Amino acid sequence: MLVSPEGAAAVKGTAPLVQERLCGQLQQAITALSWSADGNALAIASAGGELLLLDFRAGCEELLRGDHDASLDAIGFSADGQFLMAVGQAGELLLWELGGSGVRPMAFAPLPLGAGWLDAAVWQPAGLLLAVAAGRRVRLWDGAVRQWHPGSLELPGTAQSLAWSADGRRLAASCHGELALWNPLDPAAAPRRAPTASVSLALAFSPVGHLLACGQMDRSLLLWPEAGDGRPWQFSGFPAKVRALAWSDQPGKLAPSLAVAAADHVVLWQQQDRSEQGWKPEPLLWHEQRVQALAFAPGRPLLASASADGSVGLWDGRGRLLQALEGEGQGFQALAWRPDGLHLAAGGDQGRWWLWPVAVPGRERQRRSGGAGFG
Amino acid sequence: MAFTSAVPAADRLPVTVLTGYLGAGKTTLLNRILTHEHGLKVAVIVNEFGEVGIDNQLVIDADEEIFEMNNGCICCTVRGDLIRIIGNLMKRRDRFDHLVIETTGLADPAPVIQTFFVDEDLRDELRLDAVITLVDLVHVQQHWEAEEVQEQLAFADVLLLNKADLVEEAERQAIEQRVRAINPMARLLTTCNADAPIDQLLGVGAFELERALSLDPGFLIEEHAHEHDDAVGSVAFVEERPMSLDKLGSWLSDLVAERGPDLFRMKGIIQLEGKDERYVFQAVHMLLDGDFDRPWKDGERRCTEFVIIGRDLDTKGLRSGFNACVA
């Protein structure tokens, strides 16, 4: 394992990307991290039910929720930064209205869903719909009218994972045996339902192009062209459940790169041609324990992988390890890049959180003008 | 398929599965486990929300959902809701050190048990401690024909004959005999209001191979094939001559391939030809696990003891198959 006193070690031959860090501590394991679209706010949730909001412009932090004991498992800011949501063990949707930097967030009354532990909820990109997986239903809370949307998606099993397409017009939802694609904006259109042999634990639409990736419990990966309308490629033989996915926002030769995590493996997929065998895997074997989270830096061909082994790997677009970040003895659970692609937040399994400024590597810097300034 | 984990048992969180037909006293027992001063922090997963609720205790509702992982293969049938909920719960590991799962009264226990052996995450983070089945002495006779009742008895490691204060002793004995015919290897406790000692319920280690047959020493002294005509029953074999591991292995793999769905549980201590150690073995449906245990002790009766619990067992065929495995 690569260790250095600064908590960051550069792989031989490259200049360190990471210079200094900010960190803090919650009571229990960090379950989720989320940045506001303008990069001015970072929310951090824990398995002990804490929700911490860091407001970088005002330079202050506030514990929005701390006196509860029920885990929070999914959090997120609406695209316009008006709302912050959290769901978890208590089975309620929690919402706050954000008045802007320096203004105290205002909590809504919790909305009970009566469907047990909630762990999947996602805001629509560039919209105000929030999709919430509530048992065998996917419900939508509409921020424009501040109430539940009349339509909902019914599934034959418990909804496991949700994802919006980049244009916000399509919502994918998975349960055991089915992948459903729904356009909630068109009430006349019936959801498209595709049978699957297993269940998708992770879903992700590509930010460019129209691809939907599904990480399956049966150790396979499904890749749907045309945002789920075509026939999927299926890739089997992963060492374990495929539990995390991340698309690059950099256009590739035919499609952007896709990173996939199963057990301690990260596999980088790239499409070389349009044939059946056109997708080529590149295994990135370096982590020693389960990889918990993957994220590509926005605007850069830079991948971060977080593992229970207590390290975060930073990889270039071709799968070369650039740098290792250390978790001070804790396994990593969650990752989130700031929208500027220059700051990476991570959460540990014993409540510690970190924020690293990540510099642009030398070669890439020549093509970019962005600095590593913070806040 | 073997069901061992690479992670040592001591590093995994113990799980107790609580089954029993409707009204058998599961909620009473759960409340006892949650309020008893046993020094354990217990988390409970229930299916009927609201019935159990004690301040400052971790009680979580789950919606029983069966996942068929592999084209309906019975040993790959698991509880998908448990995989998800326990995955979330394990991030709160410091909040509890024992997990109890209550199944609904009509549940087949096999998918719950198999979840802890088939799912890669749960297998490495948890270990099944025991299946506890509550038997309602007052009403069990009315439900005896229900498949679920017989399956719940068959899969048990600990059987509580509950509500003993409400039946005559003669009736209790008759029920005990009938229960024993189905499951001769479970620890049997007679209770009123599910008042069994907690140390007989939690920390049993019934699925740890070395303790697989130690619950009730001496239960196999006599071979038996019982007279009851229930669909679910058991056969037990005792053999003084040493066995052949190769023959036993191929007999068992053929047996589970052909009859796996009807074979609920098997346990055995085997005396192998030319070996000073005991070989211990157990199975749940098609999941098999076996390993060498301790050496035979001086003065210990060296013999093979083997129990099969299942549905519509062909005692004669099993006997001749077993006999053919003598070295």
Interface residues (C-beta under 8 A of the other chain):
Chain A: Q28 A29 T31 A47 G48 S71 D73 Q89 G91 A115 G116 W117 D119 G135 G157 T158 Q160 H176 S198 V199 M217 D218 A240 K241 A263 Q333 D349
Chain B: F49 I60 D61 A62 D63 E65 F67 M69 N70 G80 D81 R84 I85 N88 K91 R92 D94 E120 D121
